[in-house]
Amino acid sequence: MDLTPPEDAGIQSVLWTDSLYAENLAIPGSDHNWLESPISPNFSTLSDSAVFPAALPADPFDIDLFIEMFNTSPLPQTRERSLDDLGDMTAQFCGSTGDMDPFVLRRYRYNENGEFNFSKLSVRNIQDEDLPVQFLLSPRELSLETRNETELVNDHISTSDEPRIQLNALIQIETGSRLIKLFFDFIQPQIPLLSVNNTPSPHHAPVELLAAIYCISQQFATYDDRLCIDFAYKLPSAQKLFNIAWRGLNRSLVSPTIATVQTMLILLLKSPTNDLVLDSAFKWSLVGTVVSTAQNIGLHLDSKEWNLPKHEALLRRRLSWAVFAFDKWFATSLGRPSHINSNDWLVDRLEISDLQLKTTLNIEVETSWCLQLSQLTVILDEVLADLL
């Protein structure tokens, strides 16, 4: 099939987007798949760099449907909707050089939710500025086969409920609630990784995130009037908790979410099991994984002006900074070159407006500590750039 435009079409560039799921991209209401068209259309340009076929045979291509898809920019007013609380869907950043060009995608006819739906997939328009930002929304079921291939189990594929059953057998629900509170009291003020608007629930939060929180929070059990007694003689196995978190993390990497990044950052905070044995190789590999995972879900960009709930945009900014900070400090302590180029990472420092605090400690001390660490990280990044 030859889709090369004629020389007299006056087009500088024409892109027929071959998406990751191109075989699913069919025009709604038509049996025609526009990526498999047997025709060779003529092209012309419109104002504002819009490009679409000027004249096509009426059969089999439905020109009215094609124009409906591309004849306007996204709606100026769309509903403010979550990007990270999608239920059975996950969001993947489209990017500016991938096979879903953002300047072509911005010409799609988006609905009031800022979405263009095709087959089982949707494109969500988040920002329509000089550089458009879109995410591809897909159901988790599409990645089931890949998840099964990478499952860390022996001789069988575990059910989705099995890890939660194992976790609840190790840490009861009430105990888990207390450990989550300890996380907010002692860790969140220093490294703000969670959202106070969507506090993880022992009943519903992803298993890998809960296991990571429990694993790192139990060291503060002496500050809880109940846990100081329950854990007086024997703490829950940190190794088992880490293993549950690691297996859940491995499953989530196929279709990562905000919780995936949170889990990895929390696991990076865990102290070595043996103080005499370095785990630098594992930690640095995990830093590389969290950086690439963060890029998969668009955390390398600044979400402040995105069409998202405010608390979600702030959480994304805090996590973006956390990934940046972890990369710089681990690179320094382990003597490795940084994974992150500052030119490609838009959130390299925090502002006081980014912080949401939920703790019994002194708020002025908390904000001061966190913001000072942010400033130190910027200085460290400049030092590393000069050294390398």
C-alpha positions as CSV (number, residue, x, y, z in Angstrom):
1,M,0.0,0.0,0.0
2,D,1.5,3.4,-1.1
3,L,0.4,6.3,1.0
4,T,3.2,8.7,-0.3
5,P,1.6,12.1,-0.9
6,P,1.9,13.6,-4.4
7,E,4.7,16.1,-4.9
8,D,2.3,19.0,-5.6
9,A,0.4,18.4,-2.3
10,G,2.4,21.2,-0.6
11,I,2.9,19.2,2.6
12,Q,6.1,19.4,4.6
13,S,5.3,16.2,6.5
14,V,2.5,13.8,6.8
15,L,2.3,11.2,9.6
16,W,0.0,8.3,9.6
17,T,0.3,7.2,13.2
18,D,1.0,3.5,13.7
19,S,0.1,3.2,17.3
20,L,1.2,0.4,19.7
21,Y,-2.3,-1.0,19.1
22,A,-2.8,0.0,15.5
23,E,-4.8,-3.0,14.7
24,N,-7.4,-1.8,17.1
25,L,-7.7,1.7,15.6
26,A,-10.9,1.7,13.6
27,I,-13.1,4.7,13.0
28,P,-16.3,4.6,15.2
29,G,-19.4,3.7,13.3
30,S,-17.6,2.3,10.3
31,D,-16.2,-1.1,9.2
32,H,-13.2,0.7,7.7
33,N,-9.8,0.5,9.4
34,W,-8.1,3.7,8.3
35,L,-4.6,2.2,8.9
36,E,-5.4,-0.5,6.3
37,S,-6.9,1.7,3.6
38,P,-6.2,0.3,0.0
39,I,-6.5,3.8,-1.5
40,S,-3.9,6.4,-2.1
41,P,-5.4,9.7,-1.1
42,N,-4.5,13.3,-2.2
43,F,-3.4,15.6,0.5
44,S,-3.6,19.3,1.2
45,T,-2.8,21.5,4.1
46,L,-5.1,23.7,6.2
47,S,-4.3,26.6,8.5
48,D,-2.7,26.0,11.8
49,S,-0.7,23.1,10.4
50,A,-3.8,20.8,10.3
51,V,-3.4,18.0,7.7
52,F,-6.1,15.7,6.4
53,P,-7.1,14.2,3.0
54,A,-8.6,16.8,0.7
55,A,-10.5,14.4,-1.6
56,L,-11.2,10.7,-1.2
57,P,-13.5,8.3,-3.0
58,A,-16.8,8.0,-1.2
59,D,-16.5,4.3,-1.0
60,P,-15.1,2.6,1.1
61,F,-13.7,5.6,3.1
62,D,-16.2,7.7,5.0
63,I,-14.8,11.3,4.7
64,D,-17.4,12.7,7.1
65,L,-16.2,10.5,9.9
66,F,-12.6,11.3,9.1
67,I,-13.3,15.0,9.2
68,E,-15.2,14.6,12.5
69,M,-12.2,13.0,14.0
70,F,-9.7,15.7,13.0
71,N,-11.5,18.9,12.2
72,T,-11.0,20.6,15.5
73,S,-8.6,20.9,18.4
74,P,-9.6,19.2,21.7
75,L,-12.5,20.9,23.5
76,P,-11.4,24.0,25.4
77,Q,-13.3,23.0,28.5
78,T,-13.1,19.4,29.7
79,R,-13.9,17.7,32.9
80,E,-11.2,17.5,35.6
81,R,-10.7,13.8,35.9
82,S,-8.2,11.5,37.6
83,L,-5.3,10.0,35.6
84,D,-4.1,7.7,38.4
85,D,-7.3,6.3,39.8
86,L,-8.7,4.5,36.7
87,G,-9.8,1.2,38.2
88,D,-9.1,-1.5,35.7
89,M,-7.4,0.9,33.3
90,T,-3.8,2.2,33.3
91,A,-2.3,5.3,31.7
92,Q,0.9,5.3,29.6
93,F,2.6,8.5,28.5
94,C,2.6,8.8,24.7
95,G,5.7,10.9,24.2
96,S,6.9,13.3,21.5
97,T,9.0,10.9,19.3
98,G,7.0,7.7,19.6
99,D,4.5,6.2,17.2
100,M,1.6,8.3,18.5
101,D,2.6,11.8,17.5
102,P,1.2,14.4,20.0
103,F,0.7,17.0,17.2
104,V,-1.5,14.6,15.3
105,L,-3.2,13.4,18.4
106,R,-4.2,17.0,19.3
107,R,-6.3,17.1,16.2
108,Y,-8.5,14.3,17.4
109,R,-12.1,15.1,18.3
110,Y,-12.1,14.7,22.1
111,N,-15.2,14.3,24.2
112,E,-16.1,16.2,27.3
113,N,-13.7,14.0,29.3
114,G,-10.8,15.0,27.1
115,E,-10.7,11.5,25.6
116,F,-10.9,10.0,22.2
117,N,-12.1,6.3,22.4
118,F,-11.3,3.6,19.9
119,S,-11.9,-0.1,20.4
120,K,-10.8,-0.9,24.0
121,L,-8.4,2.0,24.2
122,S,-8.6,5.7,24.8
123,V,-6.3,8.7,24.3
124,R,-6.6,11.3,27.1
125,N,-5.6,14.8,26.3
126,I,-4.0,16.3,29.5
127,Q,-2.4,19.5,28.2
128,D,-2.9,21.4,24.9
129,E,-0.1,24.0,25.1
130,D,2.9,24.4,22.8
131,L,3.8,20.8,23.4
132,P,0.7,18.7,23.8
133,V,0.6,16.0,26.4
134,Q,-1.5,12.8,26.0
135,F,-1.8,9.4,27.6
136,L,-2.9,6.1,26.2
137,L,-5.4,4.5,28.5
138,S,-5.7,0.7,28.2
139,P,-7.4,-2.0,30.2
140,R,-5.2,-4.2,32.4
141,E,-6.6,-7.3,30.6
142,L,-4.5,-6.5,27.5
143,S,-1.3,-7.1,29.4
144,L,-2.4,-10.3,31.1
145,E,-0.3,-12.6,28.9
146,T,2.8,-10.5,29.5
147,R,2.1,-10.5,33.2
148,N,1.7,-14.3,33.2
149,E,5.1,-14.6,31.4
150,T,6.9,-12.6,34.0
151,E,5.1,-14.0,37.1
152,L,7.4,-14.8,40.0
153,V,5.8,-18.1,41.1
154,N,6.6,-21.8,40.9
155,D,4.7,-24.2,38.7
156,H,1.5,-22.1,38.6
157,I,0.1,-18.7,38.0
158,S,-1.1,-17.2,41.3
159,T,-4.5,-15.6,41.6
160,S,-4.8,-11.9,42.2
161,D,-6.1,-12.5,45.7
162,E,-3.3,-14.7,46.9
163,P,-0.7,-12.0,47.7
164,R,-3.3,-10.0,49.7
165,I,-4.3,-13.2,51.7
166,Q,-0.6,-13.7,52.5
167,L,-0.1,-10.1,53.5
168,N,-3.2,-10.1,55.8
169,A,-2.0,-13.3,57.4
170,L,1.3,-11.6,58.2
171,I,-0.1,-8.1,59.2
172,Q,-3.7,-7.8,60.4
173,I,-5.8,-5.0,59.1
174,E,-5.8,-3.0,62.4
175,T,-2.0,-3.4,62.6
176,G,-1.7,-2.3,59.1
177,S,-3.6,0.9,59.8
178,R,-1.3,1.7,62.6
179,L,1.8,1.1,60.5
180,I,0.4,3.4,57.8
181,K,-0.1,6.1,60.4
182,L,3.5,5.7,61.5
183,F,4.6,6.1,57.9
184,F,2.8,9.5,57.8
185,D,4.3,10.5,61.1
186,F,7.9,9.7,60.5
187,I,8.7,9.2,56.8
188,Q,6.1,11.3,54.9
189,P,7.4,14.6,56.4
190,Q,10.9,13.9,55.1
191,I,10.1,12.2,51.8
192,P,6.5,13.0,50.8
193,L,5.6,10.0,48.8
194,L,1.9,9.5,49.6
195,S,-1.2,11.6,49.3
196,V,-3.2,12.7,52.3
197,N,-6.3,13.0,50.1
198,N,-6.0,9.3,49.1
199,T,-4.4,7.6,52.1
200,P,-3.6,3.9,51.4
201,S,-6.2,1.6,52.9
202,P,-5.3,-1.8,54.3
203,H,-8.4,-3.1,52.6
204,H,-8.0,-1.8,49.0
205,A,-4.5,-0.3,48.4
206,P,-2.2,-2.3,46.1
207,V,-0.6,-5.2,47.9
208,E,2.9,-4.2,46.9
209,L,2.5,-0.7,48.3
210,L,1.1,-1.9,51.6
211,A,3.8,-4.5,52.0
212,A,6.5,-1.9,51.4
213,I,4.9,0.6,53.9
214,Y,4.6,-2.1,56.5
215,C,8.2,-3.3,55.9
216,I,9.7,0.2,56.5
217,S,7.3,1.5,59.2
218,Q,7.6,-1.3,61.7
219,Q,10.9,0.1,62.9
220,F,8.9,2.9,64.5
221,A,6.6,0.5,66.4
222,T,7.8,1.8,69.8
223,Y,6.0,5.1,69.1
224,D,2.6,3.4,68.9
225,D,0.9,2.4,72.2
226,R,-0.4,-0.9,70.8
227,L,2.4,-1.9,68.5
228,C,5.1,-1.3,71.1
229,I,3.5,-4.2,73.0
230,D,2.6,-6.5,70.0
231,F,6.1,-6.1,68.5
232,A,8.0,-6.1,71.7
233,Y,9.5,-9.6,71.3
234,K,9.1,-10.4,67.6
235,L,8.6,-8.2,64.6
236,P,6.8,-9.5,61.5
237,S,9.3,-10.9,59.0
238,A,10.8,-8.0,57.0
239,Q,12.0,-10.5,54.5
240,K,8.5,-11.9,53.9
241,L,7.1,-8.4,53.6
242,F,9.8,-7.4,51.2
243,N,9.2,-10.6,49.1
244,I,5.4,-9.8,48.9
245,A,6.2,-6.3,47.8
246,W,8.8,-7.5,45.3
247,R,6.5,-10.0,43.7
248,G,3.6,-7.5,43.5
249,L,6.0,-4.9,42.0
250,N,7.1,-7.4,39.4
251,R,3.5,-7.9,38.3
252,S,2.8,-4.2,38.2
253,L,5.7,-3.3,36.0
254,V,3.8,-4.6,33.0
255,S,1.2,-1.8,33.4
256,P,2.7,0.6,36.0
257,T,0.9,3.1,38.1
258,I,1.7,5.8,40.6
259,A,1.6,3.0,43.3
260,T,4.4,1.2,41.4
261,V,6.7,4.1,41.7
262,Q,5.8,4.7,45.3
263,T,6.5,1.1,46.1
264,M,10.0,1.2,44.5
265,L,10.9,4.4,46.3
266,I,9.9,3.0,49.7
267,L,11.8,-0.2,49.1
268,L,14.9,1.9,48.3
269,L,14.6,3.4,51.8
270,K,14.8,0.0,53.5
271,S,18.0,-0.5,55.5
272,P,20.2,-3.5,54.4
273,T,19.3,-6.8,56.1
274,N,23.0,-7.3,56.9
275,D,24.9,-4.1,57.9
276,L,28.2,-5.8,56.8
277,V,27.0,-6.7,53.3
278,L,26.5,-4.0,50.7
279,D,23.4,-4.2,48.5
280,S,24.6,-1.4,46.2
281,A,24.2,-3.4,43.0
282,F,20.5,-4.1,43.7
283,K,19.7,-0.6,44.9
284,W,21.3,1.0,41.9
285,S,19.5,-1.3,39.5
286,L,16.2,-0.5,41.3
287,V,16.9,3.2,40.9
288,G,17.3,2.7,37.2
289,T,14.0,0.8,37.1
290,V,12.1,3.5,39.0
291,V,13.4,6.2,36.7
292,S,12.2,4.4,33.6
293,T,8.9,3.5,35.2
294,A,8.4,7.1,36.2
295,Q,8.9,8.1,32.6
296,N,6.4,5.5,31.4
297,I,3.7,7.3,33.4
298,G,4.8,10.8,32.6
299,L,6.4,11.8,36.0
300,H,9.4,13.4,34.2
301,L,7.0,16.2,33.2
302,D,5.6,19.0,35.4
303,S,1.9,18.3,36.1
304,K,1.1,21.6,37.7
305,E,-0.9,23.0,34.8
306,W,-2.5,19.7,33.8
307,N,-6.2,19.1,33.8
308,L,-6.1,16.9,36.9
309,P,-7.5,17.1,40.4
310,K,-5.1,19.4,42.4
311,H,-4.1,16.8,44.9
312,E,-3.2,14.4,42.1
313,A,-1.1,17.0,40.3
314,L,0.7,17.8,43.5
315,L,1.4,14.1,44.2
316,R,2.9,13.7,40.8
317,R,5.2,16.7,41.3
318,R,6.4,15.3,44.7
319,L,7.0,11.9,43.2
320,S,8.8,13.4,40.3
321,W,11.1,15.3,42.6
322,A,11.6,12.2,44.8
323,V,12.7,10.1,41.8
324,F,15.1,12.9,40.8
325,A,16.5,13.2,44.4
326,F,16.9,9.4,44.8
327,D,18.8,9.2,41.5
328,K,21.2,12.0,42.5
329,W,21.9,10.9,46.0
330,F,22.3,7.2,45.2
331,A,24.6,8.2,42.3
332,T,26.7,10.1,44.7
333,S,26.9,7.5,47.5
334,L,27.5,4.6,45.1
335,G,29.9,6.4,42.7
336,R,27.7,5.9,39.6
337,P,26.8,8.3,36.8
338,S,23.3,9.7,37.2
339,H,20.4,8.1,35.3
340,I,18.6,11.5,34.9
341,N,19.6,14.3,32.6
342,S,18.3,17.5,34.2
343,N,17.3,18.8,30.8
344,D,14.8,16.0,30.5
345,W,13.4,16.2,34.0
346,L,11.2,19.2,34.7
347,V,10.6,18.9,38.5
348,D,14.0,19.1,40.2
349,R,12.9,21.0,43.3
350,L,9.9,21.3,45.6
351,E,7.9,24.4,46.6
352,I,6.0,24.8,49.8
353,S,2.7,24.6,47.9
354,D,3.6,21.1,46.8
355,L,3.6,19.8,50.4
356,Q,0.6,18.1,51.9
357,L,1.2,17.3,55.5
358,K,-0.6,14.9,57.8
359,T,1.3,14.4,61.0
360,T,1.6,15.2,64.7
361,L,5.1,16.7,64.4
362,N,5.9,20.4,64.0
363,I,4.9,21.6,60.6
364,E,7.5,24.4,60.4
365,V,10.3,21.8,61.1
366,E,8.8,19.4,58.5
367,T,8.6,21.9,55.7
368,S,12.0,23.3,56.5
369,W,13.6,19.9,56.4
370,C,12.0,18.8,53.1
371,L,12.6,22.1,51.3
372,Q,16.2,22.2,52.4
373,L,16.7,18.7,51.1
374,S,15.2,19.9,47.8
375,Q,17.6,22.8,47.6
376,L,20.6,20.6,48.5
377,T,19.6,18.1,45.7
378,V,19.8,20.9,43.2
379,I,23.3,21.8,44.4
380,L,24.3,18.2,44.3
381,D,23.1,17.9,40.7
382,E,25.2,20.8,39.7
383,V,28.3,19.3,41.5
384,L,27.7,15.9,39.7
385,A,27.4,17.7,36.3
386,D,30.8,19.4,36.9
387,L,32.5,16.2,38.1
388,L,31.3,14.3,35.0
